[in-house]
Amino acid sequence: MKYLFVGLGSIGQRHLKNLRKLTDEPILAYRTNPKKNKDFIKRHGARVFSDFSKALAEKPDAVFITNPTSRHLPYALRAAKQGCHLFIEKPISGDLKGVDNLFKIIKKKKTICQVAFQLRFHPNLRLIKKLIENKKIGKVLFARIEVGQYLPDWHPGEDYRVGYAAKRDLGGGVILTLIHELDYAYWLFGAIESVGAFADKISSLEIEAEDIAAIIAKTKSGVILEIHLDCIQRPMGRSCQIVGEKGKLEWDYLNSEVRLFSGRNGQPKIYRADNFEKNEMYEDELKYFLHCLKNKSKPRMKFKEIKEVMKFALAVKKSAKDGKIVKLKY
């Protein structure tokens, strides 16, 4: 196998380092600025190209799309037309234009496409999904989901003002940058029926996109969701609370802990992912992608899910812009 990376910012570097742990096969990198991160690239044995056509001429088997969100589709489409497998960093794009065409090409070429939502590989969330499916808290009624972290703390040593997360035209802002919470809400509770949201830039951060979003949503099955996203708060917080007719689940991301309340005495059963390290999620999603390539099997996340999560995010944007409840159409 031969792999090509399009973009090597922080997430691209993480995926490349993890890939190099798993294989000594050839890795190529397309950079618009080939001198940037030169030492990192040399250290991990990647060949660098400043011309995408020349990089594709090397006939990579799989292409990692890890450049800014708004630039995903042009490169993904060219790679797909050549018959390359695709690993696309979340979200698949900044909007849905061209997404159906990409899926059509992938189906025609019979290639594999995985969108990187690493929280689906977190052991706590996988346990929560199993507990819900096994009716440990009965019918789910509502959930509260939160994530927030001060943007300048995301990538220490980098100027947050020039990163894609700060720029609207690159697909930045918390709605798309923190789309993980929307994705796992969809994954756990199903398709979204309607959305209401406030989103704005309210802090003194020097960014162009929204730094907070407060979302109320209802799933097709009737679950009420309250979702909070921000890039303002210190210290970082990430958690969720899921209430069912027979109990409650709580997730504490920072402590890798799930609490199951199902009795009357108020004492939870506690599940801990002992010795869990953040990078394990990224390694596991990459191992899964390589497994799909080796076995020529389709990823569990179907095209339908990828589109519906994007529709959810775009409905949040529309509701915040128009000040109205948005009904989703499928």
C-alpha positions as CSV (number, residue, x, y, z in Angstrom):
1,M,0.0,0.0,0.0
2,K,1.0,3.6,-0.6
3,Y,-0.5,6.5,1.3
4,L,-0.8,10.2,0.5
5,F,-1.6,13.0,3.0
6,V,-3.2,16.2,1.8
7,G,-2.4,18.8,4.5
8,L,-0.2,18.3,7.5
9,G,-1.5,20.5,10.3
10,S,-1.9,19.2,13.8
11,I,-4.5,16.5,12.9
12,G,-2.7,15.5,9.8
13,Q,0.6,15.1,11.8
14,R,-1.3,13.0,14.4
15,H,-2.7,10.6,11.7
16,L,0.7,10.4,10.0
17,K,2.6,9.6,13.2
18,N,0.0,6.9,14.0
19,L,0.2,5.4,10.6
20,R,3.9,5.3,10.7
21,K,3.6,3.3,14.0
22,L,1.5,0.7,12.1
23,T,3.3,0.4,8.8
24,D,6.6,1.1,7.1
25,E,4.9,1.3,3.7
26,P,5.5,4.5,1.6
27,I,3.9,7.7,2.7
28,L,3.6,10.8,0.5
29,A,2.6,14.3,1.5
30,Y,1.1,17.1,-0.6
31,R,1.9,20.5,0.9
32,T,1.2,24.0,-0.5
33,N,4.2,25.1,1.6
34,P,6.6,22.2,1.3
35,K,9.2,23.8,3.6
36,K,6.7,24.0,6.6
37,N,7.2,21.2,9.2
38,K,10.1,20.0,7.1
39,D,11.8,18.3,10.1
40,F,8.6,16.5,11.1
41,I,8.2,15.1,7.5
42,K,11.8,14.0,7.3
43,R,11.6,12.4,10.7
44,H,8.7,10.2,9.6
45,G,10.0,9.3,6.1
46,A,7.5,11.0,3.9
47,R,8.1,12.2,0.4
48,V,6.8,15.8,-0.2
49,F,5.1,17.2,-3.3
50,S,4.0,20.7,-3.9
51,D,2.0,19.7,-7.0
52,F,-1.1,17.6,-6.3
53,S,-1.1,16.1,-9.8
54,K,2.4,14.8,-9.4
55,A,1.5,13.4,-6.0
56,L,-1.5,11.5,-7.6
57,A,0.8,10.4,-10.4
58,E,2.6,8.3,-7.8
59,K,-0.6,6.2,-7.7
60,P,-1.3,6.2,-3.9
61,D,-3.7,3.5,-2.8
62,A,-5.3,5.6,0.0
63,V,-5.5,9.4,0.5
64,F,-5.8,11.1,3.8
65,I,-7.7,14.4,3.5
66,T,-6.5,16.4,6.5
67,N,-6.5,20.0,5.1
68,P,-9.0,22.7,6.2
69,T,-12.7,21.7,6.1
70,S,-13.7,23.9,3.2
71,R,-11.0,22.4,1.0
72,H,-11.8,18.8,1.6
73,L,-14.0,18.1,-1.4
74,P,-11.8,19.3,-4.4
75,Y,-9.0,17.0,-3.3
76,A,-11.3,14.1,-2.3
77,L,-13.0,14.2,-5.7
78,R,-9.8,14.1,-7.7
79,A,-8.5,11.3,-5.5
80,A,-11.8,9.4,-5.8
81,K,-11.8,9.7,-9.6
82,Q,-8.4,8.1,-9.7
83,G,-9.8,5.1,-7.6
84,C,-8.1,6.0,-4.3
85,H,-9.5,5.0,-1.0
86,L,-10.3,7.9,1.3
87,F,-9.8,8.8,4.9
88,I,-11.4,12.2,5.4
89,E,-11.0,14.2,8.6
90,K,-14.3,15.4,10.0
91,P,-16.5,17.0,8.8
92,I,-16.6,15.7,5.3
93,S,-17.0,19.3,4.0
94,G,-18.2,22.8,4.9
95,D,-21.5,22.1,3.1
96,L,-23.2,19.4,1.1
97,K,-22.3,20.7,-2.4
98,G,-20.4,17.9,-4.2
99,V,-20.9,15.3,-1.5
100,D,-23.4,13.2,-3.5
101,N,-21.1,13.3,-6.5
102,L,-18.2,12.1,-4.3
103,F,-20.3,9.2,-3.0
104,K,-21.4,8.3,-6.5
105,I,-17.8,8.1,-7.7
106,I,-16.8,6.0,-4.6
107,K,-19.7,3.5,-5.3
108,K,-18.7,3.3,-9.0
109,K,-15.0,2.7,-8.2
110,K,-15.9,0.3,-5.3
111,T,-13.5,2.1,-3.0
112,I,-13.6,2.7,0.7
113,C,-14.3,6.0,2.4
114,Q,-14.1,6.7,6.1
115,V,-14.9,10.0,7.8
116,A,-12.8,10.5,11.0
117,F,-15.1,10.8,14.0
118,Q,-12.8,9.4,16.6
119,L,-15.2,9.7,19.6
120,R,-17.1,6.7,18.1
121,F,-13.9,4.8,19.1
122,H,-13.8,6.1,22.7
123,P,-14.3,3.1,25.1
124,N,-16.7,5.1,27.3
125,L,-19.0,6.1,24.4
126,R,-19.0,2.6,23.0
127,L,-20.0,1.3,26.5
128,I,-22.8,3.9,26.7
129,K,-24.1,2.9,23.3
130,K,-24.2,-0.8,24.5
131,L,-25.9,0.1,27.8
132,I,-28.6,2.1,25.9
133,E,-29.1,-0.7,23.4
134,N,-29.4,-3.2,26.3
135,K,-32.1,-1.0,27.9
136,K,-30.1,-0.4,31.1
137,I,-31.9,2.9,31.6
138,G,-35.0,2.0,29.7
139,K,-36.4,4.3,27.0
140,V,-34.2,7.4,26.5
141,L,-36.1,10.6,27.2
142,F,-33.5,13.4,27.0
143,A,-29.8,14.1,27.0
144,R,-27.5,17.0,27.9
145,I,-24.2,17.2,26.0
146,E,-21.4,19.7,26.5
147,V,-17.9,20.4,25.2
148,G,-15.8,23.5,25.7
149,Q,-12.1,24.4,25.7
150,Y,-10.3,27.8,25.3
151,L,-9.2,28.0,21.7
152,P,-5.7,29.3,22.3
153,D,-5.1,26.2,24.4
154,W,-6.0,23.8,21.6
155,H,-2.6,23.7,20.0
156,P,0.0,25.2,22.3
157,G,2.8,27.0,20.4
158,E,0.5,27.8,17.5
159,D,-1.2,31.2,16.8
160,Y,-4.9,30.4,17.2
161,R,-5.8,33.4,15.1
162,V,-4.4,31.8,11.9
163,G,-5.7,28.3,12.3
164,Y,-8.7,27.0,10.3
165,A,-10.9,26.9,13.5
166,A,-10.8,30.7,13.7
167,K,-11.7,31.3,10.1
168,R,-15.3,31.1,8.7
169,D,-14.1,30.7,5.1
170,L,-12.0,27.6,6.0
171,G,-14.9,25.9,7.7
172,G,-14.1,27.1,11.2
173,G,-16.4,28.0,14.1
174,V,-17.5,25.6,16.9
175,I,-20.5,24.1,15.0
176,L,-18.3,22.4,12.4
177,T,-15.0,22.2,14.4
178,L,-16.8,20.5,17.4
179,I,-19.2,18.5,15.2
180,H,-18.1,15.4,17.2
181,E,-20.8,16.1,19.7
182,L,-23.5,16.3,17.0
183,D,-22.2,13.1,15.5
184,Y,-22.3,11.0,18.7
185,A,-25.7,12.4,19.5
186,Y,-26.9,11.1,16.1
187,W,-25.0,7.8,16.7
188,L,-26.6,7.2,20.1
189,F,-30.1,8.6,19.6
190,G,-30.8,8.5,15.8
191,A,-31.7,11.0,13.1
192,I,-32.7,14.5,14.0
193,E,-36.2,15.8,13.3
194,S,-35.9,19.5,14.2
195,V,-33.4,22.0,15.6
196,G,-33.3,25.4,17.3
197,A,-30.1,27.2,18.1
198,F,-28.3,30.3,19.1
199,A,-24.7,30.7,17.8
200,D,-22.5,33.8,17.9
201,K,-19.1,35.2,18.5
202,I,-19.4,36.6,22.0
203,S,-15.8,36.5,23.5
204,S,-12.8,38.8,22.9
205,L,-11.0,36.1,21.0
206,E,-9.6,37.4,17.7
207,I,-11.6,35.0,15.4
208,E,-14.0,35.4,12.5
209,A,-16.4,32.5,13.3
210,E,-18.8,31.7,16.1
211,D,-17.3,30.7,19.5
212,I,-20.4,29.4,21.1
213,A,-23.5,27.4,20.1
214,A,-26.5,26.5,22.3
215,I,-28.6,23.9,20.6
216,I,-32.0,22.3,21.3
217,A,-32.9,19.4,19.0
218,K,-35.5,16.6,18.8
219,T,-34.8,13.2,17.3
220,K,-37.2,11.3,15.1
221,S,-37.7,8.9,18.0
222,G,-38.7,11.8,20.4
223,V,-35.4,12.2,22.4
224,I,-34.9,15.9,23.4
225,L,-31.3,17.0,23.1
226,E,-29.5,20.0,24.7
227,I,-26.1,20.5,23.2
228,H,-23.6,23.1,24.2
229,L,-20.4,23.9,22.1
230,D,-17.8,26.6,22.9
231,C,-14.2,27.5,22.4
232,I,-14.2,29.9,25.4
233,Q,-14.2,28.1,28.7
234,R,-11.2,27.2,30.9
235,P,-10.6,24.5,32.1
236,M,-11.7,22.2,29.3
237,G,-15.0,20.4,29.9
238,R,-16.6,17.5,28.0
239,S,-19.5,15.5,29.4
240,C,-22.9,14.2,28.8
241,Q,-26.0,13.1,30.8
242,I,-28.6,10.7,29.4
243,V,-31.9,10.3,31.2
244,G,-34.2,7.3,30.6
245,E,-37.4,6.0,32.1
246,K,-35.5,3.6,34.4
247,G,-32.2,5.4,35.1
248,K,-29.5,7.8,34.0
249,L,-26.0,7.7,32.5
250,E,-23.3,10.2,33.0
251,W,-20.1,10.5,31.1
252,D,-17.0,12.4,32.4
253,Y,-14.6,12.6,29.5
254,L,-11.7,14.1,31.5
255,N,-11.8,11.1,34.0
256,S,-12.7,8.5,31.4
257,E,-15.6,7.5,33.6
258,V,-19.2,6.4,33.0
259,R,-21.7,6.4,35.8
260,L,-24.9,4.2,35.6
261,F,-27.8,5.1,37.9
262,S,-30.5,2.5,37.9
263,G,-31.5,2.0,41.5
264,R,-33.5,4.0,44.1
265,N,-30.6,4.5,46.5
266,G,-28.8,6.9,44.2
267,Q,-25.6,5.0,44.2
268,P,-24.1,4.6,40.6
269,K,-22.3,1.7,39.1
270,I,-19.0,3.2,37.9
271,Y,-17.2,2.1,34.8
272,R,-13.7,3.4,34.2
273,A,-11.4,3.2,31.2
274,D,-8.3,2.8,33.2
275,N,-5.0,3.9,31.7
276,F,-6.9,5.2,28.6
277,E,-4.9,7.7,26.5
278,K,-6.5,10.2,24.1
279,N,-4.4,9.0,21.2
280,E,-5.9,5.5,21.5
281,M,-9.1,6.7,19.8
282,Y,-7.1,8.0,16.8
283,E,-5.1,4.8,16.6
284,D,-8.2,2.6,16.8
285,E,-10.0,4.5,14.1
286,L,-6.9,4.2,11.9
287,K,-6.5,0.5,12.6
288,Y,-10.2,0.1,11.7
289,F,-9.6,1.9,8.4
290,L,-6.6,-0.3,7.5
291,H,-8.7,-3.3,8.5
292,C,-11.4,-2.2,6.0
293,L,-8.7,-1.7,3.3
294,K,-7.2,-5.1,3.9
295,N,-10.5,-7.0,4.0
296,K,-12.2,-4.8,1.3
297,S,-15.1,-4.2,3.8
298,K,-17.2,-1.1,4.0
299,P,-16.9,1.1,7.1
300,R,-19.7,0.9,9.7
301,M,-20.5,4.6,9.2
302,K,-22.6,4.6,6.0
303,F,-23.0,7.5,3.5
304,K,-26.5,8.1,4.8
305,E,-25.1,8.8,8.3
306,I,-22.3,11.0,7.0
307,K,-24.9,13.1,5.2
308,E,-27.4,13.2,8.0
309,V,-24.8,14.4,10.5
310,M,-23.9,17.2,8.1
311,K,-27.5,18.1,7.7
312,F,-27.8,18.3,11.5
313,A,-24.8,20.7,11.6
314,L,-26.1,22.8,8.7
315,A,-29.6,23.0,10.3
316,V,-27.9,24.4,13.5
317,K,-26.2,27.1,11.4
318,K,-29.5,27.9,9.6
319,S,-31.5,28.1,12.8
320,A,-28.9,30.4,14.4
321,K,-28.9,32.6,11.4
322,D,-32.6,32.8,10.8
323,G,-33.8,32.7,14.4
324,K,-36.3,29.9,13.6
325,I,-36.8,26.2,14.3
326,V,-35.5,24.2,11.4
327,K,-37.2,21.0,10.3
328,L,-34.8,18.5,8.7
329,K,-35.7,16.8,5.4
330,Y,-34.3,13.4,4.4
